[in-house]
Amino acid sequence: MINCIAIDDEPLALAKLKSYIEKVPFLTLCAICKDAFEAMKVISEQNIDLIFIDINMPDLNGVEFVRSLHKAPLIIFTTAYSEYAVEGFKLDAIDYILKPFSFEEFLAAANRAQKRYKLNSLSKLIKENTNPAIASTELISDGTLFIKSDYKVNRIRIDNILYIEAMNEYVKIYLDGEVKPLIPLLSIKKLEEILPSNQFMRVHRSYIVNLNRVSKIAKLRIIFGDNSIPIGDNYKELLMDYIEKR
């Protein structure tokens, strides 16, 4: 369950947020607050994972409030003013939903928050159960890669790698035929240095793909089954040049 609070100086908007939150099974509403100062008290007394907060509030607006937090929970901004969107995303907000929003829009934002919450929880669990001193990647030998993580050594064939996703100080290695990715304590930069450049290419600051596994590109995204990988502006020319030569 994700513990959350709702902050809005408009009673009707606050009531709407409350009703929406109570409809979502994975959200637990811990408090509703009419201003940032009430919220400060709640956060100091309870473990809050997610905040739904209006931006345009008197005395201390939503952006200022989030900036004031030493360690902010996950944030979803709710506001009638679209000009605040850029400021919201600069604070690494999960989402920014514009009033008046429907339950479907709210649920989509909540689902994104749940995804981030699960990733953060997984990252914390791995950190607590993995000895960084033994988490490393061995050099490639005969087309195999040795990954040390969680006190286990996984030997994988690099040909079976579909793509790699950066996740803070970890990476997620997606393998053909495997439902769940491997998640070693390893940087994407390190993997980029180890993997052969004639087969693997960085296509985004957060993604490396196995070029031999690329079969479909649509709207600047590489398609792997139900998943799609964005192609970053800084990497687009290199990838397009590779494709044109073949």
Sine and cosine of phi, psi and omega as CSV:
sin_phi,cos_phi,sin_psi,cos_psi,sin_omega,cos_omega
0.00,0.00,0.57,-0.82,0.01,-1.00
-0.96,-0.28,0.89,-0.45,0.03,-1.00
-0.98,0.22,0.81,-0.59,-0.05,-1.00
-0.69,-0.73,0.30,-0.95,0.13,-0.99
-0.75,-0.66,0.39,-0.92,0.05,-1.00
-0.88,-0.47,0.73,-0.69,-0.03,-1.00
-0.80,-0.61,0.85,-0.52,0.04,-1.00
-0.29,-0.96,0.67,-0.74,-0.02,-1.00
-1.00,0.09,-0.10,0.99,0.03,-1.00
-0.99,-0.14,0.89,-0.45,-0.05,-1.00
-0.82,0.57,-0.65,0.76,-0.02,-1.00
-0.92,0.38,-0.65,0.76,0.03,-1.00
-0.91,0.41,-0.62,0.78,0.01,-1.00
-0.92,0.40,-0.65,0.76,0.02,-1.00
-0.90,0.43,-0.62,0.79,0.02,-1.00
-0.91,0.41,-0.70,0.71,0.05,-1.00
-0.86,0.51,-0.70,0.71,0.00,-1.00
-0.86,0.52,-0.72,0.70,-0.04,-1.00
-0.92,0.40,-0.61,0.79,0.02,-1.00
-0.92,0.39,-0.71,0.70,-0.02,-1.00
-0.86,0.50,-0.67,0.75,-0.04,-1.00
-0.93,0.37,-0.25,0.97,0.04,-1.00
-1.00,0.07,-0.26,0.97,-0.09,-1.00
-1.00,-0.10,0.88,-0.47,-0.13,-0.99
-0.87,0.49,-0.52,0.85,-0.09,-1.00
-1.00,-0.03,0.07,1.00,0.04,-1.00
-0.96,-0.27,0.69,-0.72,0.11,-0.99
-0.90,-0.44,0.90,-0.44,-0.02,-1.00
-0.99,0.14,0.91,-0.41,-0.03,-1.00
-1.00,-0.02,-0.47,0.88,-0.01,-1.00
-0.19,-0.98,0.45,-0.89,0.20,-0.98
-0.89,-0.46,0.70,-0.71,-0.12,-0.99
-0.78,-0.63,0.68,-0.74,-0.03,-1.00
-1.00,0.04,-0.17,0.99,0.08,-1.00
-0.39,-0.92,0.11,-0.99,-0.07,-1.00
-0.92,0.40,-0.48,0.88,-0.05,-1.00
-0.94,0.33,-0.62,0.78,0.11,-0.99
-0.89,0.45,-0.65,0.76,-0.02,-1.00
-0.90,0.43,-0.62,0.79,0.03,-1.00
-0.84,0.55,-0.67,0.74,-0.02,-1.00
-0.91,0.42,-0.69,0.72,0.00,-1.00
-0.89,0.47,-0.72,0.70,-0.04,-1.00
-0.90,0.44,-0.55,0.83,0.02,-1.00
-0.95,0.30,-0.37,0.93,-0.07,-1.00
-0.97,-0.25,-0.36,0.93,-0.07,-1.00
-0.77,-0.64,0.35,-0.94,0.06,-1.00
-1.00,0.04,0.97,-0.23,-0.06,-1.00
-0.96,-0.28,0.79,-0.62,-0.03,-1.00
-0.99,-0.11,-0.45,0.89,-0.14,-0.99
-0.54,-0.84,0.66,-0.75,0.03,-1.00
-0.84,-0.54,0.79,-0.61,0.21,-0.98
-0.99,-0.16,0.88,-0.47,-0.15,-0.99
-0.65,-0.76,0.71,-0.70,0.12,-0.99
-0.96,0.28,0.45,-0.89,0.00,-1.00
-1.00,-0.06,-0.74,0.67,-0.10,-0.99
-0.99,0.11,1.00,0.05,0.03,-1.00
-0.80,-0.61,0.46,-0.89,-0.02,-1.00
-0.94,0.34,0.36,-0.93,0.06,-1.00
0.93,0.37,-0.90,0.44,-0.01,-1.00
-0.71,-0.71,0.95,-0.32,-0.05,-1.00
-0.98,0.22,0.12,-0.99,-0.11,-0.99
-0.88,0.47,-0.65,0.76,0.01,-1.00
-0.91,0.42,-0.71,0.70,0.02,-1.00
-0.88,0.47,-0.63,0.77,0.00,-1.00
-0.89,0.45,-0.74,0.68,-0.01,-1.00
-0.89,0.46,-0.65,0.76,0.03,-1.00
-0.88,0.47,-0.48,0.88,-0.06,-1.00
-0.98,0.21,-0.27,0.96,-0.05,-1.00
-0.97,0.22,0.72,-0.69,0.00,-1.00
-0.90,0.43,-0.71,0.71,0.06,-1.00
-0.67,-0.74,0.99,-0.14,-0.11,-0.99
-0.96,0.27,0.64,-0.77,0.16,-0.99
-0.93,0.36,-0.10,-0.99,0.13,-0.99
-0.91,0.42,0.60,-0.80,-0.10,-0.99
-0.82,-0.57,0.73,-0.68,0.21,-0.98
-0.82,-0.57,0.89,-0.45,0.01,-1.00
-1.00,0.09,0.64,-0.77,0.08,-1.00
-0.80,-0.60,0.86,-0.51,-0.08,-1.00
-0.36,-0.93,0.31,-0.95,0.05,-1.00
-1.00,-0.10,0.01,1.00,-0.11,-0.99
-0.91,-0.41,0.96,-0.26,-0.07,-1.00
-0.93,0.36,-0.35,0.94,-0.04,-1.00
-0.92,0.38,-0.22,0.97,0.02,-1.00
-1.00,0.05,-0.05,1.00,-0.12,-0.99
-0.85,0.52,-0.70,0.71,-0.04,-1.00
-0.88,0.47,-0.70,0.72,0.02,-1.00
-0.88,0.48,-0.62,0.79,0.00,-1.00
-0.89,0.46,-0.71,0.70,-0.04,-1.00
-0.96,0.26,-0.39,0.92,0.11,-0.99
-0.90,0.44,-0.43,0.90,0.02,-1.00
-1.00,-0.01,0.22,0.98,0.02,-1.00
0.88,0.48,0.62,0.78,0.04,-1.00
-0.92,0.40,0.55,-0.83,0.05,-1.00
-0.90,0.43,-0.67,0.74,-0.03,-1.00
-0.34,-0.94,0.17,-0.98,-0.02,-1.00
-0.63,-0.78,0.96,-0.28,-0.05,-1.00
-0.94,-0.33,0.74,-0.67,-0.13,-0.99
-1.00,-0.04,0.79,-0.62,0.05,-1.00
-0.95,0.31,0.55,-0.84,-0.13,0.99
-0.99,0.16,0.73,-0.68,-0.04,-1.00
-0.93,-0.38,0.48,-0.88,-0.01,-1.00
-1.00,0.08,0.16,-0.99,0.07,-1.00
-0.90,0.43,-0.57,0.82,0.02,-1.00
-0.88,0.47,-0.67,0.75,0.03,-1.00
-0.92,0.40,-0.66,0.75,0.03,-1.00
-0.89,0.46,-0.71,0.71,-0.03,-1.00
-0.90,0.43,-0.61,0.79,0.03,-1.00
-0.88,0.48,-0.67,0.75,0.04,-1.00
-0.92,0.40,-0.66,0.75,0.02,-1.00
-0.89,0.45,-0.63,0.78,0.03,-1.00
-0.90,0.43,-0.62,0.79,0.05,-1.00
-0.91,0.42,-0.62,0.78,0.04,-1.00
-0.91,0.42,-0.65,0.76,0.02,-1.00
-0.89,0.45,-0.65,0.76,0.02,-1.00
-0.88,0.47,-0.72,0.69,0.02,-1.00
-0.91,0.42,-0.63,0.78,0.01,-1.00
-0.88,0.48,-0.68,0.73,0.01,-1.00
-0.91,0.42,-0.66,0.76,0.03,-1.00
-0.89,0.45,-0.68,0.73,0.02,-1.00
-0.90,0.43,-0.64,0.77,0.01,-1.00
-0.91,0.40,-0.65,0.76,0.02,-1.00
-0.91,0.42,-0.67,0.74,0.02,-1.00
-0.87,0.49,-0.67,0.74,0.02,-1.00
-0.91,0.41,-0.66,0.75,-0.01,-1.00
-0.90,0.44,-0.69,0.72,0.01,-1.00
-0.89,0.46,-0.68,0.74,-0.01,-1.00
-0.89,0.46,-0.61,0.79,-0.03,-1.00
-0.96,0.26,-0.42,0.91,-0.11,-0.99
-0.92,-0.39,0.10,1.00,0.01,-1.00
-0.88,-0.48,0.75,-0.66,0.08,-1.00
-0.99,0.11,0.95,-0.32,-0.06,-1.00
-0.84,0.54,-0.42,0.91,-0.05,-1.00
-0.92,0.39,-0.43,0.90,-0.03,-1.00
-0.94,-0.33,-0.01,1.00,-0.01,-1.00
-1.00,0.07,0.95,-0.32,-0.04,-1.00
-0.42,-0.91,0.09,-1.00,0.05,-1.00
-0.86,-0.51,0.78,-0.63,0.03,-1.00
-0.99,0.13,0.27,-0.96,0.03,-1.00
-0.93,0.37,0.43,-0.90,0.01,-1.00
-0.94,0.33,0.68,-0.73,0.06,-1.00
-0.63,-0.78,0.86,-0.51,0.00,-1.00
0.82,0.57,0.64,0.77,0.08,-1.00
0.97,0.25,0.30,0.95,0.03,-1.00
-0.87,-0.50,0.41,-0.91,-0.02,-1.00
-0.76,-0.65,0.77,-0.64,0.01,-1.00
-0.99,-0.15,0.85,-0.52,-0.01,-1.00
-0.92,-0.40,0.85,-0.53,0.07,-1.00
-0.98,-0.20,0.83,-0.56,-0.01,-1.00
-0.31,-0.95,0.64,-0.77,0.06,-1.00
0.82,0.58,0.66,0.75,0.04,-1.00
0.89,0.45,0.35,0.94,0.03,-1.00
-0.79,-0.61,0.49,-0.87,0.09,-1.00
-0.93,-0.38,0.87,-0.50,0.00,-1.00
-0.96,-0.28,0.83,-0.56,0.06,-1.00
-0.98,-0.17,0.88,-0.48,-0.05,-1.00
-0.81,-0.59,0.49,-0.87,0.11,-0.99
-1.00,0.06,0.76,-0.65,-0.05,-1.00
-0.90,0.43,-0.42,0.91,0.04,-1.00
-0.90,0.44,-0.40,0.92,-0.02,-1.00
-1.00,0.07,-0.12,0.99,0.04,-1.00
-0.96,0.27,0.80,-0.60,0.09,-1.00
-1.00,0.06,-0.85,0.53,0.05,-1.00
-0.37,-0.93,0.21,-0.98,-0.04,-1.00
-0.79,-0.61,0.71,-0.71,-0.03,-1.00
-0.87,-0.49,0.76,-0.65,0.04,-1.00
-0.97,0.24,0.62,-0.79,0.01,-1.00
-0.55,-0.83,1.00,0.07,-0.11,-0.99
0.83,0.55,-0.84,-0.55,-0.02,-1.00
-1.00,0.02,0.08,1.00,0.04,-1.00
-0.92,-0.38,0.18,-0.98,0.17,-0.98
-0.76,-0.65,0.40,-0.92,0.12,-0.99
-0.93,-0.38,0.88,-0.48,-0.02,-1.00
-0.98,-0.22,0.93,-0.36,-0.03,-1.00
-1.00,-0.02,0.82,-0.57,-0.07,-1.00
-0.91,-0.41,0.56,-0.83,0.05,-1.00
-0.89,0.46,0.77,-0.64,0.04,-1.00
1.00,0.08,-0.07,1.00,0.01,-1.00
-0.95,-0.31,0.74,-0.68,-0.02,-1.00
-0.95,0.30,-0.69,0.73,-0.05,-1.00
-0.96,-0.28,0.61,-0.79,0.03,-1.00
-0.98,0.20,0.36,-0.93,0.20,-0.98
-0.98,0.20,0.60,-0.80,-0.03,-1.00
-0.76,-0.64,0.99,0.14,0.02,-1.00
-1.00,0.07,0.35,-0.94,0.12,-0.99
-0.98,0.18,1.00,-0.09,-0.18,-0.98
-0.29,-0.96,0.58,-0.82,0.01,-1.00
-1.00,0.01,0.49,-0.87,0.03,-1.00
-0.92,0.38,-0.49,0.87,0.04,-1.00
-0.90,0.43,-0.65,0.76,0.01,-1.00
-0.89,0.45,-0.70,0.72,0.02,-1.00
-0.91,0.42,-0.61,0.79,0.02,-1.00
-0.88,0.48,-0.58,0.82,0.01,-1.00
-0.95,0.31,-0.56,0.83,-0.09,-1.00
-0.99,0.13,-0.68,0.73,-0.09,-1.00
-0.94,0.33,0.59,-0.81,-0.02,-1.00
-0.90,0.44,0.78,-0.63,-0.09,-1.00
-0.94,0.34,-0.31,0.95,0.03,-1.00
-0.99,0.17,-0.10,0.99,0.00,-1.00
-0.84,-0.55,-0.47,0.88,-0.05,-1.00
-0.86,-0.52,0.66,-0.75,-0.04,-1.00
-0.69,-0.72,0.68,-0.73,0.13,-0.99
-0.97,0.24,0.88,-0.48,-0.02,-1.00
-0.92,-0.38,-0.05,1.00,-0.03,-1.00
-0.27,-0.96,0.41,-0.91,0.00,-1.00
-0.87,0.49,-0.33,0.94,-0.02,-1.00
-0.93,-0.36,0.05,1.00,-0.10,-1.00
-0.65,-0.76,0.64,-0.76,0.22,-0.98
-0.86,-0.51,0.68,-0.73,0.02,-1.00
-0.87,-0.49,0.47,-0.88,0.15,-0.99
-0.99,0.12,0.95,-0.32,-0.09,-1.00
-0.86,0.52,-0.51,0.86,0.01,-1.00
-0.94,0.35,-0.25,0.97,-0.03,-1.00
-0.98,-0.22,-0.04,1.00,-0.01,-1.00
-0.99,0.16,0.88,-0.48,-0.01,-1.00
-0.81,-0.58,-0.23,0.97,-0.05,-1.00
-0.52,-0.85,0.76,-0.65,0.08,-1.00
-0.77,-0.63,0.78,-0.63,0.00,-1.00
-0.62,-0.78,0.80,-0.60,0.06,-1.00
0.80,0.60,0.76,0.65,0.03,-1.00
0.85,0.52,0.57,0.82,0.10,-1.00
-0.69,-0.72,0.68,-0.73,0.05,-1.00
-1.00,-0.03,0.81,-0.59,-0.12,-0.99
-0.99,-0.12,0.82,-0.57,0.14,-0.99
-0.84,-0.54,1.00,-0.04,-0.03,-1.00
0.89,0.47,-0.86,-0.51,0.00,-1.00
-1.00,0.06,-0.09,1.00,-0.03,-1.00
-0.96,-0.28,0.50,-0.87,0.04,-1.00
-0.75,-0.66,0.62,-0.79,-0.07,-1.00
-0.94,-0.34,0.84,-0.55,0.02,-1.00
-0.94,0.34,0.57,-0.82,0.09,-1.00
-0.98,-0.20,0.90,-0.44,-0.03,-1.00
-0.95,0.31,0.49,-0.87,-0.01,-1.00
-0.84,0.54,-0.59,0.81,-0.05,-1.00
-0.96,0.28,-0.23,0.97,-0.07,-1.00
-0.91,-0.41,-0.15,0.99,-0.11,-0.99
-0.87,0.49,-0.72,0.69,-0.07,-1.00
-0.88,0.47,-0.67,0.74,0.00,-1.00
-0.89,0.45,-0.68,0.73,0.00,-1.00
-0.92,0.39,-0.68,0.73,-0.01,-1.00
-0.90,0.43,-0.60,0.80,0.03,-1.00
-0.90,0.43,-0.66,0.75,0.05,-1.00
-0.87,0.50,-0.70,0.71,-0.04,-1.00
-0.92,0.39,-0.68,0.73,-0.04,-1.00
-0.89,0.45,-0.57,0.82,-0.02,-1.00
-0.95,0.30,-0.24,0.97,-0.01,-1.00
-0.91,-0.41,0.00,0.00,0.00,0.00
